[in-house]
Amino acid sequence: MIIILNKIKEDAITGLIAGNEITTVAKTVNVSRSTIYNWLSDKEFKDEMEARKKQIVEEGNAYITAYTLSHIEVIHKIAISNTDKRTALMAAQYLVDRSLGKMSNKVDADAERERDVIDVDILNEVLDEDEDFQ
């Protein structure tokens, strides 16, 4: 079923999906806050908003999937070439875990007999600092 909303409602959906507050969206599209709340109760409006969110997620996943091999290559380079043993271990462990189907935002690293939990975001910091990966 194709739902056709007017430009104002389309702009409101865009603002809401972007994370703007209802007051901000209302001012942007030049309607009252209560109008936005009424629209949020409307089935067609909600359905369109959910369809747009789903489309964003699908497009994001397609983008990530398209570059998966490049991302793995970068992590592999970190794992085999980084002088920081903890970072190299973390990158290698991440690759192993992913290949085994383990999904996690954290990677465990056993460094000097102490159990540390290291955030995967450290990989991004290493990438930003290392000229070879830019």
Sequence and secondary structure as in RCSB ss.txt:
>XXXX:A:sequence
MIIILNKIKEDAITGLIAGNEITTVAKTVNVSRSTIYNWLSDKEFKDEMEARKKQIVEEGNAYITAYTLSHIEVI
HKIAISNTDKRTALMAAQYLVDRSLGKMSNKVDADAERERDVIDVDILNEVLDEDEDFQ
>XXXX:A:secstr
      HHHHHHHHHHHTT  HHHHHHHHT  HHHHHHHHH HHHHHHHHHHHHHHHHHHHHHHHHTHHHHHHHH
HHHHHH S HHHHHHHHHHHHHHHTT   SEEEEEETTEEEEEETHHHHHHHHH GGG 
